[in-house]
Amino acid sequence: MNKDPENKIAWWEPAMEVFYQVTGLIAGPIIIALFLGRYLDDKYQSGQKFFFILLALAFVVSITGIMTLTKRYAKKTAEEVKNKLLAKNIKEDNKQDQN
C-alpha cells in the first residue's frame, strides 16, 4: 500500500476525511430541517412555512461549515508544504556542507 513514510498514513486518508466531513455538513442539517420542519408544520398547521425556513437555515449552516472547514484545511496544507520545503532546504544545505 502507498503510505507516506513520515506520517504512516495512506495517501488517500486525508481526502476521505474531508469527504466525510463535507458530506456530514451538507446532509446533517438538511435531514434535521426536513424532519423538524415537517413536525412543526404538522403541529401548527402552517403549510410548509417551518420546512422552508429551516431548510434555508440548514443551507446557511452548511455553507458556513464548509467555508470554515475549507479555511482550516487550506491553512493545514500550507503549513505542511512550508514544512516540507523547509526540510528539503535543510537537507540540501547539509549535502552542500559535506562537499
Backbone as CSV, one residue per row, in Angstrom:
resi,resn,N_x,N_y,N_z,CA_x,CA_y,CA_z,C_x,C_y,C_z
1,MET,0.845,-1.172,0.000,0.000,0.000,0.000,0.887,1.232,0.000
2,ASN,0.520,2.254,-0.757,1.268,3.508,-0.787,1.022,4.275,0.488
3,LYS,2.054,4.357,1.321,1.927,5.113,2.563,3.009,6.164,2.624
4,ASP,2.671,7.292,3.209,3.624,8.368,3.433,4.543,7.937,4.574
5,PRO,5.864,7.806,4.340,6.739,7.281,5.387,6.838,8.195,6.608
6,GLU,6.615,9.483,6.445,6.713,10.401,7.580,5.493,10.314,8.481
7,ASN,4.313,10.192,7.913,3.076,10.239,8.694,2.483,8.863,8.960
8,LYS,2.911,7.851,8.253,2.395,6.487,8.402,0.899,6.390,8.107
9,ILE,0.418,7.198,7.176,-0.983,7.110,6.758,-1.023,6.948,5.242
10,ALA,-2.084,6.328,4.773,-2.255,6.157,3.327,-2.492,7.520,2.691
11,TRP,-2.093,7.662,1.454,-2.187,8.953,0.764,-3.623,9.419,0.614
12,TRP,-4.587,8.492,0.598,-5.976,8.855,0.344,-6.766,9.145,1.616
13,GLU,-6.226,8.855,2.791,-6.980,9.040,4.026,-7.389,10.495,4.297
14,PRO,-6.510,11.487,4.102,-6.965,12.872,4.328,-8.108,13.291,3.396
15,ALA,-8.065,12.819,2.154,-9.142,13.157,1.209,-10.469,12.550,1.650
16,MET,-10.436,11.325,2.148,-11.669,10.688,2.609,-12.200,11.385,3.871
17,GLU,-11.302,11.845,4.723,-11.717,12.571,5.918,-12.469,13.848,5.541
18,VAL,-11.931,14.584,4.582,-12.589,15.810,4.119,-13.935,15.471,3.472
19,PHE,-13.959,14.416,2.678,-15.202,13.998,2.019,-16.295,13.701,3.042
20,TYR,-15.962,12.942,4.082,-16.953,12.602,5.099,-17.417,13.837,5.865
21,GLN,-16.511,14.736,6.164,-16.888,15.934,6.898,-17.802,16.829,6.063
22,VAL,-17.474,17.012,4.793,-18.309,17.858,3.930,-19.680,17.210,3.714
23,THR,-19.697,15.895,3.535,-20.973,15.192,3.370,-21.849,15.368,4.599
24,GLY,-21.241,15.257,5.781,-21.984,15.459,7.022,-22.495,16.880,7.164
25,LEU,-21.687,17.843,6.720,-22.108,19.243,6.806,-23.253,19.554,5.847
26,ILE,-23.352,18.813,4.783,-24.446,19.027,3.838,-25.683,18.242,4.260
27,ALA,-25.513,16.954,4.517,-26.660,16.081,4.777,-27.266,16.290,6.161
28,GLY,-26.425,16.463,7.173,-26.932,16.563,8.549,-27.959,17.662,8.752
29,PRO,-27.601,18.919,8.465,-28.585,19.995,8.676,-29.837,19.851,7.814
30,ILE,-29.692,19.326,6.604,-30.863,19.188,5.734,-31.811,18.110,6.250
31,ILE,-31.255,16.999,6.721,-32.103,15.931,7.276,-32.819,16.417,8.529
32,ILE,-32.103,17.130,9.386,-32.723,17.686,10.591,-33.828,18.674,10.208
33,ALA,-33.557,19.544,9.231,-34.560,20.521,8.785,-35.783,19.821,8.202
34,LEU,-35.568,18.744,7.475,-36.681,18.006,6.872,-37.630,17.481,7.939
35,PHE,-37.089,16.753,8.900,-37.953,16.143,9.908,-38.523,17.163,10.893
36,LEU,-37.684,18.099,11.340,-38.165,19.104,12.279,-39.186,20.033,11.608
37,GLY,-38.928,20.408,10.367,-39.861,21.261,9.636,-41.206,20.586,9.423
38,ARG,-41.165,19.318,9.066,-42.414,18.580,8.866,-43.185,18.467,10.185
39,TYR,-42.456,18.177,11.265,-43.106,18.057,12.577,-43.769,19.377,12.982
40,LEU,-43.019,20.474,12.867,-43.573,21.770,13.267,-44.729,22.205,12.367
41,ASP,-44.629,21.932,11.073,-45.726,22.278,10.160,-46.985,21.494,10.487
42,ASP,-46.840,20.210,10.812,-47.997,19.399,11.185,-48.583,19.860,12.522
43,LYS,-47.720,20.194,13.456,-48.175,20.593,14.784,-48.939,21.906,14.745
44,TYR,-48.435,22.884,13.994,-49.056,24.206,13.970,-49.898,24.462,12.727
45,GLN,-50.075,23.448,11.896,-50.895,23.569,10.683,-50.488,24.805,9.868
46,SER,-49.202,24.923,9.572,-48.692,26.129,8.907,-48.301,25.893,7.452
47,GLY,-48.848,24.888,6.846,-48.485,24.597,5.458,-47.058,24.060,5.420
48,GLN,-46.195,24.786,4.734,-44.785,24.376,4.688,-43.860,25.506,5.125
49,LYS,-44.374,26.410,5.924,-43.610,27.575,6.342,-42.360,27.174,7.146
50,PHE,-42.529,26.365,8.177,-41.388,25.971,9.000,-40.366,25.150,8.200
51,PHE,-40.882,24.313,7.313,-39.993,23.499,6.490,-39.048,24.381,5.681
52,PHE,-39.575,25.382,5.004,-38.734,26.242,4.165,-37.818,27.146,4.985
53,ILE,-38.295,27.613,6.127,-37.443,28.433,6.996,-36.267,27.606,7.508
54,LEU,-36.565,26.400,7.984,-35.491,25.541,8.488,-34.573,25.057,7.372
55,LEU,-35.112,24.865,6.181,-34.278,24.474,5.045,-33.307,25.592,4.676
56,ALA,-33.786,26.821,4.695,-32.899,27.965,4.430,-31.840,28.083,5.521
57,LEU,-32.216,27.877,6.768,-31.259,27.906,7.877,-30.232,26.784,7.729
58,ALA,-30.683,25.605,7.318,-29.769,24.476,7.109,-28.768,24.799,6.002
59,PHE,-29.219,25.470,4.971,-28.341,25.871,3.877,-27.253,26.808,4.387
60,VAL,-27.646,27.790,5.195,-26.681,28.746,5.756,-25.684,28.021,6.666
61,VAL,-26.170,27.124,7.501,-25.291,26.358,8.391,-24.309,25.520,7.576
62,SER,-24.793,24.882,6.523,-23.929,24.053,5.672,-22.847,24.883,4.991
63,ILE,-23.229,26.000,4.414,-22.264,26.850,3.719,-21.219,27.390,4.696
64,THR,-21.671,27.837,5.866,-20.744,28.354,6.872,-19.772,27.272,7.333
65,GLY,-20.284,26.086,7.563,-19.434,24.973,7.983,-18.424,24.577,6.923
66,ILE,-18.841,24.546,5.678,-17.932,24.185,4.581,-16.854,25.253,4.417
67,MET,-17.228,26.508,4.552,-16.226,27.579,4.448,-15.201,27.485,5.573
68,THR,-15.668,27.220,6.785,-14.761,27.067,7.921,-13.836,25.879,7.726
69,LEU,-14.388,24.772,7.279,-13.597,23.565,7.024,-12.563,23.809,5.929
70,THR,-12.954,24.512,4.881,-12.040,24.812,3.783,-10.884,25.683,4.260
71,LYS,-11.182,26.693,5.061,-10.122,27.554,5.591,-9.162,26.759,6.458
72,ARG,-9.694,25.882,7.291,-8.856,25.078,8.178,-7.918,24.175,7.380
73,TYR,-8.450,23.501,6.354,-7.620,22.601,5.563,-6.639,23.355,4.672
74,ALA,-7.011,24.537,4.210,-6.071,25.349,3.425,-4.893,25.767,4.291
75,LYS,-5.175,26.155,5.515,-4.109,26.551,6.448,-3.219,25.349,6.774
76,LYS,-3.831,24.206,7.024,-3.083,22.987,7.340,-2.203,22.566,6.166
77,THR,-2.742,22.630,4.959,-1.985,22.260,3.769,-0.829,23.215,3.539
78,ALA,-1.059,24.496,3.716,0.013,25.478,3.545,1.137,25.230,4.552
79,GLU,0.777,24.890,5.764,1.782,24.607,6.802,2.584,23.348,6.448
80,GLU,1.904,22.321,5.937,2.601,21.097,5.545,3.563,21.348,4.396
81,VAL,3.142,22.134,3.413,4.015,22.457,2.285,5.216,23.260,2.770
82,LYS,4.979,24.207,3.641,6.058,25.019,4.193,7.068,24.134,4.929
83,ASN,6.573,23.201,5.738,7.462,22.302,6.479,8.264,21.389,5.554
84,LYS,7.633,20.895,4.497,8.339,20.040,3.549,9.425,20.816,2.807
85,LEU,9.118,22.042,2.404,10.120,22.861,1.729,11.279,23.195,2.662
86,LEU,10.959,23.471,3.904,11.994,23.770,4.892,12.887,22.553,5.113
87,ALA,12.283,21.378,5.237,13.057,20.150,5.419,13.930,19.872,4.193
88,LYS,13.389,20.129,3.007,14.154,19.920,1.775,15.350,20.872,1.726
89,ASN,15.139,22.119,2.098,16.233,23.095,2.099,17.309,22.724,3.109
90,ILE,16.908,22.241,4.270,17.877,21.822,5.288,18.687,20.630,4.786
91,LYS,18.020,19.700,4.132,18.695,18.515,3.592,19.707,18.927,2.520
92,GLU,19.317,19.860,1.648,20.227,20.339,0.603,21.420,21.092,1.210
93,ASP,21.182,21.871,2.256,22.267,22.591,2.925,23.258,21.622,3.562
94,ASN,22.738,20.546,4.140,23.614,19.543,4.745,24.479,18.852,3.693
95,LYS,23.911,18.585,2.534,24.677,17.958,1.443,25.771,18.885,0.974
96,GLN,25.482,20.180,0.864,26.480,21.144,0.413,27.588,21.309,1.449
97,ASP,27.253,21.245,2.716,28.240,21.379,3.782,29.183,20.165,3.787
98,GLN,28.692,19.001,3.412,29.510,17.797,3.397,30.502,17.828,2.244
99,ASN,30.163,18.514,1.158,31.048,18.570,-0.021,32.041,19.613,0.204
